[in-house]
Amino acid sequence: MSERLLVLVRHGQSEWNLKNLFTGWKDPDLTAQGVSEAQEAGRKLKAQGLTFDVAFTSELTRAQHTLKLILNELGQPGLPTSKNLALNERDYGDLSGLNKDDARAKWGEDQVLIWRRSYDVPPPGGESLKDTLARALPYYVQEILPGVLRGQRTLVAAHGNSLRALIMVLEKLTPEGILKRELATGVPIIYRLKADSTVESKLDLAG
């Protein structure tokens, strides 16, 4: 029987992660640490004996660069890859490019916390987590999941909030549950699925 393998990886540390800036759809690249994290992710996957048939990523440089570095470590630089804005990070709107401390000084700590950690309250001009799920989930169900269930070993390199959409479905989490879920940069999460698309096993390669 073919293996129904799905691996999710949040991009390595970006230049704006390092500067404590809201990033969203802005397009900074990886830091030196982010490059190392992506390479280490590839080495960890190789150590698990994994190879892939197809990959998916967002329209943003930091996710694409992470994927490229992982595939180089796996010896699969030419792997068929789909890029789609459905997997882009949450759009932080007017917060994009602002230092998180400056945003708290401008709008107040409580309001910024609501924008960051509520499920359905978007920042001005941006998306809530609910909005992000509304574009990422259909893409997962229509474009990614069918291949996984056919036995295509699938790697997805994307962003904290867009990956939360996939994890919410995979792990059957509530809106409250997914808000509490933190994703470390550059850490692969390996899922093996049953034929009904539920999770058979999960392995987080942190540490």
PALO-14203 format. One record per atom (N, C-alpha, C, O): residue in one letter; x, y, z; atom name. Coordinates in nm, 3 decimals. Example, Ala and Ser with C-alpha at 12.3 -4.5 7.8 and 13.67 -1.06 7.14 Angstrom:
# residues 2
aa|east|north|up|at
A|1.319|-0.569|0.780|N
A|1.230|-0.450|0.780|CA
A|1.320|-0.330|0.780|C
A|1.424|-0.332|0.846|O
S|1.285|-0.225|0.708|N
S|1.367|-0.106|0.714|CA
S|1.290|0.003|0.787|C
S|1.341|0.114|0.804|O
***
This chain:
# residues 207
aa|east|north|up|at
M|0.084|-0.119|0.000|N
M|0.000|0.000|0.000|CA
M|0.089|0.125|0.000|C
M|0.189|0.131|0.071|O
S|0.051|0.223|-0.079|N
S|0.131|0.345|-0.085|CA
S|0.115|0.425|0.044|C
S|0.014|0.415|0.114|O
E|0.217|0.502|0.074|N
E|0.220|0.579|0.199|CA
E|0.151|0.713|0.180|C
E|0.180|0.784|0.084|O
R|0.062|0.746|0.270|N
R|-0.006|0.877|0.264|CA
R|0.069|0.973|0.358|C
R|0.033|0.990|0.474|O
L|0.173|1.035|0.302|N
L|0.267|1.115|0.381|CA
L|0.248|1.263|0.352|C
L|0.243|1.305|0.236|O
L|0.236|1.343|0.458|N
L|0.226|1.488|0.447|CA
L|0.318|1.550|0.551|C
L|0.306|1.524|0.670|O
V|0.412|1.633|0.505|N
V|0.505|1.701|0.595|CA
V|0.485|1.852|0.583|C
V|0.487|1.907|0.473|O
L|0.466|1.916|0.697|N
L|0.449|2.062|0.704|CA
L|0.571|2.125|0.769|C
L|0.621|2.076|0.870|O
V|0.620|2.234|0.708|N
V|0.734|2.307|0.765|CA
V|0.708|2.457|0.758|C
V|0.682|2.510|0.650|O
R|0.714|2.523|0.872|N
R|0.714|2.669|0.871|CA
R|0.852|2.717|0.825|C
R|0.954|2.659|0.862|O
H|0.854|2.824|0.746|N
H|0.982|2.877|0.696|CA
H|1.079|2.907|0.809|C
H|1.038|2.927|0.924|O
G|1.208|2.909|0.776|N
G|1.309|2.948|0.873|CA
G|1.296|3.094|0.912|C
G|1.220|3.169|0.851|O
Q|1.371|3.133|1.014|N
Q|1.364|3.271|1.063|CA
Q|1.385|3.371|0.949|C
Q|1.480|3.359|0.872|O
S|1.296|3.469|0.938|N
S|1.311|3.572|0.835|CA
S|1.377|3.697|0.895|C
S|1.390|3.710|1.017|O
E|1.420|3.787|0.807|N
E|1.484|3.910|0.851|CA
E|1.390|3.991|0.940|C
E|1.434|4.059|1.033|O
W|1.261|3.984|0.911|N
W|1.166|4.062|0.991|CA
W|1.126|3.989|1.118|C
W|1.091|4.055|1.216|O
N|1.131|3.856|1.121|N
N|1.117|3.785|1.248|CA
N|1.223|3.835|1.345|C
N|1.195|3.864|1.461|O
L|1.346|3.845|1.294|N
L|1.458|3.887|1.377|CA
L|1.438|4.029|1.431|C
L|1.474|4.059|1.544|O
K|1.380|4.116|1.348|N
K|1.360|4.257|1.386|CA
K|1.231|4.280|1.463|C
K|1.199|4.393|1.499|O
N|1.155|4.172|1.490|N
N|1.030|4.182|1.566|CA
N|0.926|4.267|1.493|C
N|0.853|4.344|1.556|O
L|0.920|4.251|1.359|N
L|0.824|4.326|1.279|CA
L|0.709|4.237|1.236|C
L|0.726|4.118|1.212|O
F|0.589|4.297|1.226|N
F|0.478|4.227|1.162|CA
F|0.511|4.213|1.013|C
F|0.543|4.311|0.946|O
T|0.502|4.091|0.962|N
T|0.548|4.066|0.825|CA
T|0.431|4.048|0.729|C
T|0.419|4.123|0.632|O
G|0.346|3.949|0.753|N
G|0.232|3.928|0.665|CA
G|0.274|3.901|0.521|C
G|0.352|3.810|0.494|O
W|0.220|3.982|0.428|N
W|0.248|3.961|0.286|CA
W|0.373|4.036|0.239|C
W|0.408|4.030|0.121|O
K|0.439|4.107|0.329|N
K|0.568|4.166|0.293|CA
K|0.667|4.052|0.267|C
K|0.645|3.939|0.309|O
D|0.777|4.084|0.198|N
D|0.855|3.973|0.140|CA
D|1.004|3.973|0.177|C
D|1.088|3.966|0.088|O
P|1.037|3.980|0.306|N
P|1.178|3.967|0.342|CA
P|1.227|3.823|0.322|C
P|1.148|3.729|0.319|O
D|1.358|3.809|0.309|N
D|1.417|3.676|0.291|CA
D|1.458|3.620|0.429|C
D|1.431|3.681|0.533|O
L|1.522|3.505|0.426|N
L|1.569|3.440|0.547|CA
L|1.694|3.508|0.602|C
L|1.773|3.564|0.526|O
T|1.711|3.503|0.734|N
T|1.837|3.539|0.796|CA
T|1.935|3.422|0.780|C
T|1.898|3.315|0.733|O
A|2.059|3.445|0.822|N
A|2.156|3.334|0.824|CA
A|2.105|3.221|0.912|C
A|2.122|3.104|0.879|O
Q|2.042|3.257|1.026|N
Q|1.985|3.154|1.112|CA
Q|1.872|3.080|1.041|C
Q|1.859|2.958|1.052|O
G|1.789|3.156|0.966|N
G|1.680|3.094|0.892|CA
G|1.729|2.996|0.788|C
G|1.668|2.890|0.767|O
V|1.838|3.030|0.721|N
V|1.899|2.939|0.624|CA
V|1.944|2.811|0.695|C
V|1.921|2.700|0.647|O
S|2.009|2.828|0.811|N
S|2.055|2.711|0.887|CA
S|1.938|2.625|0.932|C
S|1.946|2.502|0.928|O
E|1.829|2.690|0.975|N
E|1.711|2.615|1.019|CA
E|1.653|2.533|0.905|C
E|1.615|2.417|0.924|O
A|1.645|2.593|0.786|N
A|1.590|2.521|0.670|CA
A|1.680|2.404|0.631|C
A|1.631|2.295|0.602|O
Q|1.810|2.426|0.632|N
Q|1.903|2.318|0.601|CA
Q|1.892|2.205|0.703|C
Q|1.896|2.087|0.667|O
E|1.879|2.242|0.829|N
E|1.865|2.141|0.934|CA
E|1.735|2.063|0.917|C
E|1.731|1.943|0.942|O
A|1.629|2.132|0.876|N
A|1.502|2.063|0.850|CA
A|1.520|1.957|0.742|C
A|1.469|1.845|0.753|O
G|1.595|1.994|0.637|N
G|1.622|1.897|0.531|CA
G|1.702|1.778|0.581|C
G|1.675|1.664|0.543|O
R|1.801|1.805|0.665|N
R|1.883|1.696|0.720|CA
R|1.800|1.603|0.809|C
R|1.817|1.481|0.806|O
K|1.709|1.663|0.887|N
K|1.624|1.581|0.974|CA
K|1.532|1.490|0.891|C
K|1.512|1.374|0.925|O
L|1.478|1.545|0.783|N
L|1.390|1.465|0.698|CA
L|1.470|1.354|0.629|C
L|1.422|1.242|0.614|O
K|1.591|1.387|0.587|N
K|1.677|1.285|0.525|CA
K|1.710|1.174|0.624|C
K|1.713|1.057|0.587|O
A|1.733|1.213|0.749|N
A|1.765|1.114|0.852|CA
A|1.647|1.020|0.879|C
A|1.665|0.907|0.924|O
Q|1.526|1.069|0.849|N
Q|1.407|0.985|0.862|CA
Q|1.388|0.894|0.739|C
Q|1.296|0.813|0.735|O
G|1.476|0.909|0.641|N
G|1.466|0.829|0.520|CA
G|1.357|0.875|0.425|C
G|1.308|0.796|0.344|O
L|1.317|1.003|0.435|N
L|1.205|1.051|0.356|CA
L|1.249|1.114|0.225|C
L|1.349|1.185|0.219|O
T|1.174|1.088|0.121|N
T|1.182|1.162|-0.005|CA
T|1.039|1.199|-0.043|C
T|0.943|1.147|0.014|O
F|1.026|1.289|-0.142|N
F|0.894|1.342|-0.174|CA
F|0.866|1.333|-0.324|C
F|0.957|1.327|-0.407|O
D|0.736|1.333|-0.355|N
D|0.691|1.331|-0.494|CA
D|0.649|1.469|-0.543|C
D|0.655|1.498|-0.662|O
V|0.607|1.554|-0.450|N
V|0.555|1.686|-0.487|CA
V|0.567|1.779|-0.368|C
V|0.568|1.736|-0.253|O
A|0.577|1.910|-0.397|N
A|0.587|2.010|-0.290|CA
A|0.494|2.126|-0.319|C
A|0.459|2.153|-0.434|O
F|0.455|2.196|-0.212|N
F|0.371|2.314|-0.222|CA
F|0.432|2.423|-0.136|C
F|0.488|2.396|-0.030|O
T|0.419|2.547|-0.183|N
T|0.468|2.660|-0.104|CA
T|0.387|2.784|-0.139|C
T|0.298|2.779|-0.224|O
S|0.418|2.895|-0.073|N
S|0.344|3.019|-0.094|CA
S|0.410|3.103|-0.203|C
S|0.505|3.060|-0.268|O
E|0.356|3.223|-0.222|N
E|0.414|3.317|-0.319|CA
E|0.525|3.401|-0.258|C
E|0.579|3.489|-0.324|O
L|0.561|3.374|-0.133|N
L|0.656|3.459|-0.061|CA
L|0.795|3.397|-0.053|C
L|0.810|3.275|-0.040|O
T|0.896|3.483|-0.063|N
T|1.035|3.439|-0.076|CA
T|1.081|3.351|0.039|C
T|1.148|3.251|0.016|O
R|1.045|3.388|0.161|N
R|1.099|3.315|0.276|CA
R|1.054|3.168|0.277|C
R|1.130|3.080|0.319|O
A|0.932|3.143|0.232|N
A|0.885|3.004|0.225|CA
A|0.948|2.930|0.107|C
A|0.986|2.813|0.120|O
Q|0.959|2.998|-0.006|N
Q|1.019|2.936|-0.125|CA
Q|1.167|2.903|-0.101|C
Q|1.215|2.797|-0.141|O
H|1.237|2.995|-0.035|N
H|1.380|2.974|-0.006|CA
H|1.396|2.857|0.091|C
H|1.487|2.775|0.075|O
T|1.309|2.850|0.191|N
T|1.312|2.738|0.286|CA
T|1.294|2.606|0.212|C
T|1.369|2.510|0.235|O
L|1.196|2.600|0.124|N
L|1.170|2.478|0.048|CA
L|1.291|2.439|-0.037|C
L|1.330|2.323|-0.041|O
K|1.349|2.538|-0.104|N
K|1.466|2.511|-0.190|CA
K|1.581|2.451|-0.109|C
K|1.645|2.355|-0.153|O
L|1.606|2.507|0.008|N
L|1.716|2.457|0.092|CA
L|1.688|2.316|0.142|C
L|1.778|2.232|0.147|O
I|1.563|2.289|0.180|N
I|1.526|2.154|0.224|CA
I|1.547|2.054|0.111|C
I|1.605|1.947|0.132|O
L|1.498|2.089|-0.007|N
L|1.509|1.996|-0.120|CA
L|1.654|1.972|-0.160|C
L|1.690|1.862|-0.203|O
N|1.737|2.075|-0.147|N
N|1.880|2.056|-0.176|CA
N|1.941|1.954|-0.080|C
N|2.020|1.869|-0.120|O
E|1.904|1.964|0.049|N
E|1.956|1.869|0.147|CA
E|1.909|1.727|0.118|C
E|1.980|1.630|0.145|O
L|1.789|1.716|0.063|N
L|1.732|1.585|0.032|CA
L|1.781|1.529|-0.102|C
L|1.752|1.415|-0.137|O
G|1.857|1.611|-0.177|N
G|1.900|1.568|-0.309|CA
G|1.787|1.566|-0.409|C
G|1.790|1.487|-0.504|O
Q|1.686|1.652|-0.389|N
Q|1.569|1.658|-0.478|CA
Q|1.544|1.800|-0.528|C
Q|1.432|1.849|-0.517|O
P|1.645|1.867|-0.583|N
P|1.628|2.008|-0.619|CA
P|1.525|2.032|-0.730|C
P|1.473|2.143|-0.741|O
G|1.496|1.933|-0.810|N
G|1.403|1.952|-0.921|CA
G|1.262|1.904|-0.892|C
G|1.184|1.882|-0.985|O
L|1.227|1.886|-0.766|N
L|1.096|1.831|-0.732|CA
L|0.983|1.920|-0.784|C
L|0.989|2.042|-0.768|O
P|0.879|1.862|-0.846|N
P|0.764|1.942|-0.891|CA
P|0.703|2.019|-0.775|C
P|0.670|1.963|-0.671|O
T|0.689|2.151|-0.795|N
T|0.646|2.240|-0.687|CA
T|0.536|2.333|-0.736|C
T|0.545|2.390|-0.844|O
S|0.432|2.347|-0.656|N
S|0.324|2.442|-0.682|CA
S|0.335|2.558|-0.584|C
S|0.352|2.537|-0.464|O
K|0.325|2.681|-0.637|N
K|0.328|2.801|-0.555|CA
K|0.192|2.869|-0.564|C
K|0.139|2.888|-0.674|O
N|0.135|2.905|-0.449|N
N|0.003|2.966|-0.452|CA
N|-0.015|3.061|-0.334|C
N|0.027|3.031|-0.223|O
L|-0.079|3.176|-0.361|N
L|-0.098|3.274|-0.253|CA
L|-0.197|3.225|-0.148|C
L|-0.207|3.286|-0.041|O
A|-0.269|3.117|-0.176|N
A|-0.356|3.059|-0.074|CA
A|-0.277|3.017|0.049|C
A|-0.331|3.011|0.159|O
L|-0.148|2.986|0.028|N
L|-0.062|2.944|0.139|CA
L|0.019|3.060|0.198|C
L|0.101|3.039|0.287|O
N|-0.004|3.182|0.149|N
N|0.066|3.298|0.205|CA
N|0.034|3.316|0.353|C
N|-0.069|3.269|0.403|O
E|0.125|3.385|0.420|N
E|0.101|3.422|0.560|CA
E|-0.023|3.509|0.569|C
E|-0.067|3.569|0.471|O
R|-0.077|3.514|0.688|N
R|-0.187|3.607|0.716|CA
R|-0.145|3.749|0.682|C
R|-0.033|3.790|0.714|O
D|-0.234|3.825|0.618|N
D|-0.207|3.965|0.584|CA
D|-0.235|4.051|0.707|C
D|-0.348|4.058|0.755|O
Y|-0.131|4.115|0.757|N
Y|-0.147|4.197|0.877|CA
Y|-0.189|4.340|0.848|C
Y|-0.198|4.422|0.940|O
G|-0.217|4.372|0.721|N
G|-0.272|4.503|0.688|CA
G|-0.186|4.618|0.737|C
G|-0.066|4.624|0.708|O
D|-0.249|4.710|0.810|N
D|-0.178|4.831|0.855|CA
D|-0.067|4.802|0.954|C
D|0.019|4.887|0.978|O
L|-0.065|4.683|1.012|N
L|0.042|4.647|1.105|CA
L|0.170|4.605|1.031|C
L|0.278|4.607|1.089|O
S|0.157|4.567|0.904|N
S|0.271|4.514|0.829|CA
S|0.387|4.612|0.827|C
S|0.370|4.729|0.792|O
G|0.504|4.563|0.865|N
G|0.624|4.645|0.866|CA
G|0.647|4.719|0.996|C
G|0.753|4.778|1.016|O
L|0.548|4.716|1.086|N
L|0.565|4.784|1.214|CA
L|0.634|4.694|1.315|C
L|0.614|4.572|1.316|O
N|0.715|4.755|1.400|N
N|0.770|4.683|1.514|CA
N|0.655|4.653|1.610|C
N|0.569|4.738|1.634|O
K|0.654|4.534|1.664|N
K|0.542|4.493|1.750|CA
K|0.532|4.581|1.875|C
K|0.422|4.607|1.923|O
D|0.646|4.627|1.927|N
D|0.643|4.716|2.043|CA
D|0.585|4.853|2.005|C
D|0.511|4.913|2.082|O
D|0.620|4.901|1.884|N
D|0.566|5.029|1.837|CA
D|0.415|5.019|1.816|C
D|0.341|5.113|1.845|O
A|0.370|4.904|1.765|N
A|0.226|4.884|1.746|CA
A|0.153|4.888|1.880|C
A|0.044|4.945|1.890|O
R|0.213|4.827|1.982|N
R|0.151|4.830|2.115|CA
R|0.144|4.973|2.170|C
R|0.047|5.012|2.235|O
A|0.250|5.050|2.143|N
A|0.252|5.189|2.190|CA
A|0.144|5.272|2.120|C
A|0.086|5.363|2.179|O
K|0.116|5.240|1.992|N
K|0.019|5.317|1.913|CA
K|-0.124|5.279|1.946|C
K|-0.209|5.367|1.964|O
W|-0.153|5.150|1.953|N
W|-0.291|5.104|1.968|CA
W|-0.323|5.047|2.107|C
W|-0.440|5.026|2.140|O
G|-0.220|5.024|2.186|N
G|-0.242|4.965|2.317|CA
G|-0.218|4.815|2.314|C
G|-0.249|4.747|2.216|O
E|-0.163|4.765|2.423|N
E|-0.125|4.624|2.428|CA
E|-0.246|4.531|2.412|C
E|-0.239|4.429|2.344|O
D|-0.357|4.569|2.476|N
D|-0.476|4.483|2.469|CA
D|-0.528|4.471|2.327|C
D|-0.564|4.362|2.283|O
Q|-0.534|4.584|2.255|N
Q|-0.587|4.581|2.119|CA
Q|-0.496|4.500|2.026|C
Q|-0.545|4.422|1.945|O
V|-0.366|4.517|2.038|N
V|-0.273|4.442|1.953|CA
V|-0.282|4.293|1.984|C
V|-0.274|4.209|1.894|O
L|-0.299|4.260|2.112|N
L|-0.314|4.120|2.149|CA
L|-0.440|4.060|2.086|C
L|-0.439|3.946|2.040|O
I|-0.548|4.137|2.085|N
I|-0.671|4.090|2.020|CA
I|-0.647|4.063|1.872|C
I|-0.688|3.959|1.820|O
W|-0.581|4.155|1.805|N
W|-0.553|4.135|1.661|CA
W|-0.466|4.013|1.638|C
W|-0.486|3.940|1.541|O
R|-0.370|3.992|1.725|N
R|-0.276|3.881|1.705|CA
R|-0.335|3.747|1.744|C
R|-0.307|3.646|1.679|O
R|-0.417|3.744|1.848|N
R|-0.455|3.616|1.906|CA
R|-0.604|3.584|1.901|C
R|-0.645|3.476|1.943|O
S|-0.686|3.675|1.851|N
S|-0.827|3.639|1.834|CA
S|-0.842|3.559|1.706|C
S|-0.755|3.563|1.619|O
Y|-0.952|3.489|1.694|N
Y|-0.977|3.405|1.577|CA
Y|-1.035|3.486|1.461|C
Y|-1.002|3.461|1.345|O
D|-1.121|3.583|1.493|N
D|-1.198|3.645|1.385|CA
D|-1.198|3.798|1.387|C
D|-1.284|3.860|1.324|O
V|-1.103|3.860|1.460|N
V|-1.092|4.007|1.460|CA
V|-0.969|4.046|1.380|C
V|-0.857|4.026|1.428|O
P|-0.985|4.103|1.258|N
P|-0.868|4.139|1.178|CA
P|-0.809|4.273|1.219|C
P|-0.882|4.359|1.269|O
P|-0.680|4.293|1.199|N
P|-0.622|4.427|1.215|CA
P|-0.671|4.516|1.101|C
P|-0.720|4.464|1.000|O
P|-0.659|4.648|1.114|N
P|-0.707|4.737|1.007|CA
P|-0.644|4.702|0.872|C
P|-0.522|4.697|0.859|O
G|-0.727|4.679|0.773|N
G|-0.679|4.651|0.638|CA
G|-0.622|4.512|0.618|C
G|-0.566|4.484|0.513|O
G|-0.637|4.425|0.718|N
G|-0.574|4.294|0.710|CA
G|-0.672|4.178|0.727|C
G|-0.793|4.194|0.713|O
E|-0.616|4.061|0.758|N
E|-0.693|3.940|0.772|CA
E|-0.691|3.889|0.916|C
E|-0.591|3.902|0.985|O
S|-0.801|3.833|0.959|N
S|-0.803|3.755|1.082|CA
S|-0.753|3.614|1.050|C
S|-0.735|3.578|0.934|O
L|-0.731|3.536|1.155|N
L|-0.696|3.397|1.132|CA
L|-0.809|3.325|1.058|C
L|-0.784|3.241|0.972|O
K|-0.932|3.359|1.091|N
K|-1.047|3.301|1.022|CA
K|-1.042|3.330|0.872|C
K|-1.070|3.242|0.790|O
D|-1.004|3.453|0.835|N
D|-0.992|3.489|0.693|CA
D|-0.882|3.406|0.625|C
D|-0.898|3.361|0.512|O
T|-0.770|3.388|0.696|N
T|-0.659|3.311|0.641|CA
T|-0.701|3.167|0.617|C
T|-0.669|3.109|0.513|O
L|-0.773|3.110|0.712|N
L|-0.822|2.973|0.696|CA
L|-0.917|2.963|0.578|C
L|-0.919|2.862|0.507|O
A|-0.995|3.068|0.556|N
A|-1.095|3.064|0.449|CA
A|-1.032|3.052|0.310|C
A|-1.097|3.005|0.217|O
R|-0.906|3.096|0.296|N
R|-0.840|3.077|0.166|CA
R|-0.747|2.957|0.164|C
R|-0.728|2.894|0.060|O
A|-0.689|2.924|0.281|N
A|-0.594|2.813|0.283|CA
A|-0.663|2.677|0.284|C
A|-0.615|2.583|0.221|O
L|-0.775|2.666|0.355|N
L|-0.841|2.537|0.367|CA
L|-0.892|2.482|0.235|C
L|-0.867|2.365|0.205|O
P|-0.963|2.561|0.153|N
P|-1.009|2.506|0.025|CA
P|-0.892|2.461|-0.063|C
P|-0.903|2.361|-0.133|O
Y|-0.783|2.535|-0.060|N
Y|-0.666|2.495|-0.139|CA
Y|-0.612|2.361|-0.092|C
Y|-0.575|2.276|-0.172|O
Y|-0.606|2.344|0.039|N
Y|-0.560|2.217|0.095|CA
Y|-0.652|2.102|0.052|C
Y|-0.605|1.999|0.005|O
V|-0.780|2.123|0.068|N
V|-0.877|2.016|0.039|CA
V|-0.880|1.981|-0.110|C
V|-0.892|1.865|-0.147|O
Q|-0.869|2.083|-0.195|N
Q|-0.883|2.062|-0.339|CA
Q|-0.752|2.027|-0.409|C
Q|-0.752|1.949|-0.504|O
E|-0.641|2.082|-0.363|N
E|-0.515|2.070|-0.437|CA
E|-0.410|1.982|-0.369|C
E|-0.331|1.917|-0.437|O
I|-0.408|1.979|-0.237|N
I|-0.302|1.906|-0.166|CA
I|-0.349|1.768|-0.120|C
I|-0.285|1.667|-0.149|O
L|-0.460|1.765|-0.048|N
L|-0.507|1.640|0.012|CA
L|-0.532|1.527|-0.087|C
L|-0.493|1.414|-0.059|O
P|-0.596|1.553|-0.203|N
P|-0.621|1.440|-0.295|CA
P|-0.494|1.366|-0.336|C
P|-0.494|1.243|-0.346|O
G|-0.384|1.440|-0.359|N
G|-0.258|1.376|-0.394|CA
G|-0.202|1.294|-0.281|C
G|-0.151|1.184|-0.302|O
V|-0.212|1.347|-0.159|N
V|-0.165|1.271|-0.041|CA
V|-0.240|1.138|-0.031|C
V|-0.179|1.034|-0.008|O
L|-0.371|1.144|-0.050|N
L|-0.452|1.022|-0.037|CA
L|-0.424|0.923|-0.150|C
L|-0.449|0.804|-0.136|O
R|-0.373|0.973|-0.263|N
R|-0.334|0.885|-0.374|CA
R|-0.195|0.825|-0.353|C
R|-0.151|0.742|-0.432|O
G|-0.126|0.866|-0.245|N
G|0.006|0.813|-0.218|CA
G|0.120|0.903|-0.260|C
G|0.236|0.861|-0.258|O
Q|0.088|1.028|-0.299|N
Q|0.195|1.123|-0.330|CA
Q|0.255|1.175|-0.200|C
Q|0.185|1.237|-0.119|O
R|0.382|1.150|-0.180|N
R|0.450|1.200|-0.060|CA
R|0.469|1.351|-0.076|C
R|0.537|1.397|-0.168|O
T|0.408|1.426|0.014|N
T|0.388|1.570|-0.007|CA
T|0.456|1.652|0.101|C
T|0.442|1.624|0.220|O
L|0.529|1.756|0.057|N
L|0.596|1.850|0.146|CA
L|0.536|1.988|0.127|C
L|0.524|2.036|0.014|O
V|0.498|2.053|0.236|N
V|0.443|2.189|0.231|CA
V|0.530|2.281|0.315|C
V|0.543|2.262|0.436|O
A|0.591|2.381|0.251|N
A|0.669|2.483|0.322|CA
A|0.591|2.614|0.314|C
A|0.575|2.671|0.206|O
A|0.545|2.662|0.429|N
A|0.460|2.781|0.426|CA
A|0.482|2.863|0.554|C
A|0.596|2.882|0.595|O
H|0.375|2.910|0.615|N
H|0.384|3.011|0.720|CA
H|0.304|2.970|0.843|C
H|0.219|2.881|0.836|O
G|0.334|3.035|0.956|N
G|0.270|2.997|1.080|CA
G|0.119|2.993|1.072|C
G|0.057|2.896|1.116|O
N|0.058|3.097|1.016|N
N|-0.088|3.105|1.017|CA
N|-0.152|3.023|0.906|C
N|-0.259|2.965|0.927|O
S|-0.092|3.016|0.788|N
S|-0.152|2.934|0.684|CA
S|-0.140|2.785|0.718|C
S|-0.229|2.707|0.686|O
L|-0.030|2.747|0.783|N
L|-0.015|2.607|0.825|CA
L|-0.112|2.573|0.938|C
L|-0.154|2.458|0.951|O
R|-0.148|2.672|1.019|N
R|-0.248|2.647|1.122|CA
R|-0.379|2.599|1.061|C
R|-0.450|2.517|1.120|O
A|-0.411|2.648|0.942|N
A|-0.534|2.605|0.875|CA
A|-0.532|2.456|0.850|C
A|-0.630|2.386|0.875|O
L|-0.419|2.407|0.799|N
L|-0.408|2.264|0.770|CA
L|-0.408|2.183|0.899|C
L|-0.472|2.078|0.907|O
I|-0.336|2.233|1.000|N
I|-0.328|2.161|1.127|CA
I|-0.464|2.157|1.196|C
I|-0.499|2.059|1.261|O
M|-0.541|2.265|1.181|N
M|-0.673|2.269|1.241|CA
M|-0.759|2.153|1.191|C
M|-0.832|2.090|1.268|O
V|-0.751|2.126|1.061|N
V|-0.827|2.016|1.002|CA
V|-0.766|1.882|1.039|C
V|-0.837|1.791|1.082|O
L|-0.635|1.870|1.024|N
L|-0.568|1.743|1.050|CA
L|-0.589|1.696|1.194|C
L|-0.615|1.578|1.219|O
E|-0.578|1.788|1.287|N
E|-0.583|1.752|1.428|CA
E|-0.719|1.781|1.492|C
E|-0.737|1.766|1.613|O
K|-0.815|1.822|1.407|N
K|-0.953|1.846|1.454|CA
K|-0.956|1.943|1.573|C
K|-1.020|1.916|1.674|O
L|-0.886|2.054|1.558|N
L|-0.878|2.153|1.665|CA
L|-0.991|2.255|1.654|C
L|-1.039|2.285|1.544|O
T|-1.034|2.308|1.766|N
T|-1.132|2.416|1.770|CA
T|-1.062|2.548|1.738|C
T|-0.939|2.554|1.740|O
P|-1.137|2.656|1.709|N
P|-1.074|2.787|1.693|CA
P|-0.989|2.826|1.814|C
P|-0.882|2.885|1.798|O
E|-1.035|2.792|1.932|N
E|-0.957|2.823|2.054|CA
E|-0.829|2.739|2.058|C
E|-0.723|2.787|2.098|O
G|-0.842|2.614|2.017|N
G|-0.726|2.525|2.019|CA
G|-0.618|2.566|1.922|C
G|-0.500|2.558|1.953|O
I|-0.659|2.610|1.803|N
I|-0.559|2.646|1.702|CA
I|-0.489|2.776|1.738|C
I|-0.373|2.797|1.701|O
L|-0.559|2.865|1.811|N
L|-0.495|2.990|1.852|CA
L|-0.378|2.965|1.947|C
L|-0.283|3.042|1.949|O
K|-0.386|2.858|2.023|N
K|-0.281|2.827|2.121|CA
K|-0.165|2.751|2.059|C
K|-0.063|2.729|2.123|O
R|-0.181|2.710|1.935|N
R|-0.080|2.625|1.871|CA
R|0.033|2.711|1.814|C
R|0.012|2.790|1.722|O
E|0.152|2.695|1.868|N
E|0.269|2.767|1.818|CA
E|0.349|2.676|1.725|C
E|0.365|2.558|1.753|O
L|0.397|2.732|1.617|N
L|0.479|2.657|1.522|CA
L|0.619|2.718|1.520|C
L|0.635|2.835|1.486|O
A|0.718|2.639|1.555|N
A|0.856|2.686|1.552|CA
A|0.904|2.698|1.407|C
A|0.860|2.623|1.320|O
T|0.994|2.793|1.383|N
T|1.048|2.807|1.248|CA
T|1.139|2.689|1.214|C
T|1.221|2.646|1.295|O
G|1.122|2.638|1.092|N
G|1.212|2.537|1.041|CA
G|1.201|2.399|1.104|C
G|1.296|2.320|1.097|O
V|1.087|2.368|1.166|N
V|1.070|2.237|1.231|CA
V|0.966|2.155|1.155|C
V|0.849|2.191|1.155|O
P|1.007|2.045|1.090|N
P|0.911|1.963|1.017|CA
P|0.816|1.889|1.110|C
P|0.854|1.841|1.217|O
I|0.691|1.881|1.068|N
I|0.590|1.798|1.134|CA
I|0.546|1.693|1.032|C
I|0.496|1.728|0.925|O
I|0.564|1.567|1.066|N
I|0.536|1.456|0.974|CA
I|0.402|1.392|1.010|C
I|0.384|1.342|1.121|O
Y|0.310|1.394|0.916|N
Y|0.181|1.327|0.934|CA
Y|0.172|1.209|0.837|C
Y|0.213|1.219|0.722|O
R|0.119|1.099|0.887|N
R|0.079|0.988|0.800|CA
R|-0.071|0.974|0.816|C
R|-0.122|0.964|0.928|O
L|-0.143|0.972|0.704|N
L|-0.288|0.977|0.706|CA
L|-0.350|0.842|0.676|C
L|-0.291|0.759|0.607|O
K|-0.468|0.823|0.729|N
K|-0.550|0.707|0.693|CA
K|-0.622|0.736|0.562|C
K|-0.620|0.849|0.512|O
A|-0.687|0.635|0.508|N
A|-0.758|0.651|0.380|CA
A|-0.871|0.752|0.391|C
A|-0.910|0.812|0.290|O
D|-0.925|0.773|0.512|N
D|-1.035|0.869|0.529|CA
D|-0.985|1.010|0.558|C
D|-1.063|1.098|0.594|O
S|-0.854|1.032|0.544|N
S|-0.782|1.160|0.560|CA
S|-0.760|1.199|0.706|C
S|-0.706|1.306|0.732|O
T|-0.800|1.115|0.800|N
T|-0.766|1.144|0.940|CA
T|-0.621|1.101|0.967|C
T|-0.562|1.026|0.889|O
V|-0.565|1.150|1.077|N
V|-0.425|1.128|1.107|CA
V|-0.404|0.990|1.169|C
V|-0.468|0.953|1.268|O
E|-0.314|0.914|1.108|N
E|-0.275|0.784|1.165|CA
E|-0.161|0.801|1.264|C
E|-0.160|0.740|1.371|O
S|-0.063|0.886|1.228|N
S|0.048|0.914|1.319|CA
S|0.104|1.053|1.292|C
S|0.089|1.107|1.182|O
K|0.168|1.108|1.393|N
K|0.227|1.243|1.384|CA
K|0.363|1.240|1.452|C
K|0.378|1.183|1.560|O
L|0.462|1.304|1.389|N
L|0.595|1.313|1.447|CA
L|0.647|1.455|1.427|C
L|0.663|1.501|1.314|O
D|0.673|1.524|1.539|N
D|0.727|1.660|1.536|CA
D|0.878|1.650|1.554|C
D|0.926|1.596|1.654|O
L|0.954|1.702|1.454|N
L|1.100|1.687|1.458|CA
L|1.170|1.804|1.527|C
L|1.279|1.844|1.487|O
A|1.108|1.858|1.629|N
A|1.172|1.963|1.707|CA
A|1.288|1.906|1.786|C
A|1.289|1.789|1.823|O
G|1.388|1.991|1.810|N
G|1.501|1.948|1.894|CA
G|1.605|1.871|1.815|C
G|1.706|1.828|1.872|O
***
